[in-house]
Amino acid sequence: MSIDIKLISEVRDLTGAGIVDVKNALAEANGDKEKSIEILRKKGIAKAAKRAGKVAAEGLTAVKVAGSKAVIVELNSETDFAAKSDKFKALLAEVVEKVLAGQTVTEETLGEATASIGEKMVLRRATVVEKSGSEVFGAYIHMGGKISALVVLTGPADEEMAKDVAMHVAAMNPRYVSRQDVPAEILEKEKAIYTEQLKTQGKSPQMRDKPENIIQNILKGKLDKFYSEVCLLEQSFIKNEDVSVGKYLESKGNGLGVKSILRYEVGEGIEKASCDFAAEVAEQMK
């Protein structure tokens, strides 16, 4: 039977299976999309060995606090379809508990999951954080696990306050806690960019006659804007944009501060392969 290319594309996107496998499954299911997906899932074990070359850039993150320890992890799959499955979520929960307990997540564990789910599973990263008795963890999971954040507050903080800061970190993605944490090479690079911008603008009549102190103030303003974009304490607080996160913490008590922040977002920094799907289908269906 003739299989519509659009239908092949839909099933492939949902399952991550190869074009020929999808075409055969659709033929076996007489063009029924749901049945073809079921057929492909049942063949997952037979296909597991073929997943090694695939890019696992989807998945979920998770964060869990247990007493004086907390863990944040990112577990990847090839497709969002697999990441939404109960088996994947069970594997994620198992990984979280193992990392929290200091146990190694073995290739055997991930390999068994790959065979069962039918897609390549990758534990991309995991971090365990410990705190002292006076410090407070804040954890937040955003977008159903696409983003997780973990913060440690110092001083007279409470869990609700820490969770609010973690929520802000998840939503606004600060790269550093304060301007003092910005590496010197990053700061010098930004200064060089802004200085070059001002040199270019200096060729205009409006900028040419400005005194040097005005030029320096413009440069300072650009750097302040940079800090407000990348430093947690200088960002506008997501729950009250009239104040910065730093000012919000100051209003809650003396000595309140942020010791550390961690934010994981699924697939960030992973280069995903792209292709001309129509051309690929045409080539493989010859």
C-alpha positions in Angstrom: 0.0 0.0 0.0 1.1 3.6 -0.6 2.0 5.4 2.6 1.6 9.2 2.8 5.0 11.0 3.5 3.3 13.3 6.0 2.1 10.3 8.0 5.6 8.8 7.9 7.0 12.1 9.2 4.5 12.3 12.1 5.2 8.7 13.3 9.0 9.3 13.0 8.8 12.5 15.0 6.8 10.7 17.7 8.9 7.6 17.9 12.4 8.5 16.7 12.4 5.4 14.5 14.1 5.2 11.1 12.1 6.0 8.0 12.2 2.4 6.6 11.0 1.0 10.0 8.2 3.6 10.2 7.1 2.8 6.6 7.1 -1.0 7.4 5.2 -0.5 10.6 2.6 1.7 8.9 2.2 -0.9 6.2 1.7 -3.6 8.8 -0.8 -1.4 10.6 -2.7 -0.6 7.4 -1.9 3.1 7.8 -3.1 3.3 11.4 -0.8 5.8 13.2 -1.5 4.6 16.7 -1.1 0.9 15.8 2.1 1.6 13.9 3.6 3.3 17.0 2.6 0.3 19.1 4.3 -2.0 16.6 7.5 0.1 16.7 7.5 0.2 20.5 7.2 -3.6 20.7 10.2 -3.9 18.4 12.3 -1.6 20.8 14.5 -4.4 22.1 15.5 -5.5 18.6 16.3 -2.0 17.7 18.2 -1.0 20.9 21.6 -1.8 19.5 21.0 0.6 16.6 20.5 3.7 18.9 24.2 4.3 19.7 24.7 6.7 16.9 21.6 8.8 17.6 21.7 12.2 19.4 20.0 12.1 22.7 19.0 15.8 23.2 15.5 15.5 24.6 14.6 14.2 28.1 13.9 15.6 31.5 15.7 17.2 34.5 14.9 16.6 38.1 15.9 18.0 41.5 15.5 16.5 44.9 16.3 17.6 48.4 17.0 15.1 51.2 18.1 16.6 54.5 21.5 18.2 54.1 22.0 16.9 50.6 20.3 17.7 47.3 20.8 16.4 43.8 20.0 17.9 40.3 20.2 15.7 37.2 19.6 15.7 33.5 18.6 12.5 31.8 18.4 12.5 28.0 16.5 10.5 25.4 16.3 10.9 21.6 12.7 12.1 21.5 10.2 14.0 23.7 7.8 11.1 23.1 10.0 8.7 25.0 10.7 11.3 27.8 7.0 11.5 28.5 6.6 7.7 29.0 6.2 6.2 32.4 9.3 4.0 31.9 11.5 7.0 31.3 10.1 8.8 34.4 10.7 5.7 36.5 14.3 5.5 35.2 14.8 9.2 36.1 13.5 8.6 39.6 15.9 5.6 40.0 18.8 7.7 38.7 18.0 10.5 41.2 18.0 8.1 44.1 21.2 6.4 43.1 23.1 9.7 42.6 21.8 11.0 45.9 23.0 7.8 47.6 26.4 8.1 46.0 25.9 5.1 43.8 27.2 4.8 40.3 24.6 4.8 37.5 26.1 2.0 35.3 26.0 1.6 31.6 24.2 -1.6 32.2 21.3 0.3 33.8 21.1 2.7 31.0 21.5 -0.1 28.4 18.6 -2.0 29.9 16.5 1.1 29.7 17.5 1.7 26.1 16.4 -1.8 25.2 13.1 -1.5 27.1 12.2 2.0 25.9 13.7 1.6 22.4 15.8 4.8 22.5 19.3 5.7 23.6 19.3 6.9 27.2 22.1 9.2 28.4 22.7 10.5 31.9 24.2 13.8 30.8 25.1 15.4 34.1 24.3 15.2 37.8 25.5 17.3 40.8 25.1 16.6 44.5 25.2 19.6 46.7 25.6 19.6 50.5 24.7 22.4 52.9 25.4 23.3 56.5 22.8 23.2 59.2 22.1 27.0 59.0 21.8 27.1 55.2 18.6 26.4 53.2 18.0 24.6 50.0 15.6 26.0 47.4 14.4 23.7 44.6 12.1 24.3 41.6 11.1 22.2 38.6 9.8 24.2 35.6 7.9 23.2 32.5 7.3 19.7 33.7 11.0 18.9 34.1 12.4 20.7 31.1 14.2 23.0 33.5 15.3 22.4 37.2 17.0 24.8 39.5 18.7 24.4 42.9 19.9 27.2 45.2 21.5 27.4 48.6 20.7 30.5 50.7 22.6 31.6 53.8 21.4 33.6 56.7 17.9 33.8 58.1 16.2 32.2 55.1 13.2 29.9 55.0 12.2 27.2 52.5 9.5 29.3 50.8 11.9 32.2 50.2 14.5 29.7 48.9 11.9 28.2 46.6 11.0 31.7 45.2 14.7 32.3 44.4 15.0 28.9 42.7 11.9 29.7 40.7 13.5 32.9 39.6 16.7 31.1 38.6 14.7 28.6 36.5 12.8 31.3 34.7 15.5 34.0 34.2 18.7 31.9 33.8 21.3 34.0 35.6 24.8 32.9 34.8 26.4 34.2 38.1 25.3 35.1 41.6 26.9 38.5 41.7 29.1 40.8 39.6 32.1 39.7 41.6 31.6 36.2 40.2 31.9 37.2 36.6 35.3 35.9 35.3 37.8 38.6 34.4 38.1 37.4 30.8 34.3 37.6 30.3 34.2 41.1 31.7 37.2 42.2 29.5 35.4 40.8 26.4 32.3 42.8 27.2 34.3 46.0 27.8 36.1 45.5 24.5 32.7 45.1 22.6 31.2 48.2 24.3 34.4 50.3 23.7 34.3 49.3 20.0 30.7 50.3 19.8 31.4 53.7 21.3 34.3 54.2 18.9 32.0 53.5 16.0 29.4 55.8 17.5 32.1 58.4 18.1 32.4 59.0 14.4 28.9 60.7 14.5 28.7 64.4 15.3 26.5 63.7 18.3 29.2 61.6 20.0 32.3 63.3 18.7 32.0 66.3 20.9 31.1 64.5 24.2 33.6 64.9 27.1 35.6 61.8 28.1 33.7 61.5 31.5 30.4 61.3 29.6 31.9 58.5 27.4 33.0 56.6 30.6 29.5 57.0 32.1 28.0 55.5 28.9 30.4 52.6 29.2 29.5 52.1 32.9 25.8 52.1 32.0 26.4 49.4 29.4 28.3 47.3 31.9 25.6 47.8 34.5 23.0 46.6 32.0 25.2 43.5 31.3 25.3 42.8 35.1 21.6 43.1 35.4 21.1 40.5 32.7 23.5 37.8 33.9 23.9 38.3 37.7 21.1 36.9 39.9 21.4 39.6 42.6 21.0 42.4 40.0 18.2 40.9 38.0 14.6 42.2 38.5 12.9 39.8 40.9 10.3 37.7 39.0 7.7 38.1 41.7 8.2 41.8 42.1 9.9 43.5 39.2 10.2 46.8 41.1 13.1 45.4 43.1 16.2 43.3 42.3 16.7 39.9 43.8 19.5 41.4 45.9 17.1 44.1 47.3 14.4 41.5 47.9 16.8 39.4 50.0 18.0 42.5 51.9 14.4 43.3 52.8 14.0 39.9 54.4 16.8 40.1 56.9 20.4 41.0 57.6 23.0 38.5 56.4 20.7 36.8 54.0 22.6 35.8 50.8 23.0 33.3 48.0 25.8 30.8 48.3 25.3 28.9 45.1 22.9 28.4 42.1 22.5 25.5 39.7 20.2 25.4 36.7 19.8 22.5 34.2 17.8 22.9 31.0 17.2 19.8 28.8 19.4 19.8 25.8 21.2 23.1 26.3 24.4 23.1 24.4 23.7 19.9 22.5 23.8 20.3 18.8 20.8 18.7 17.2 21.1 17.2 13.8 18.9 18.7 11.1 18.1 17.2 7.7 15.9 17.6 4.6 13.2 15.1 5.6 11.5 15.0 2.2 14.9 14.2 0.5 15.7 11.6 3.1 12.4 9.8 2.6 12.7 9.9 -1.2 16.2 8.4 -1.0 15.2 5.6 1.3 11.9 4.7 -0.5 13.6 4.1 -3.9 
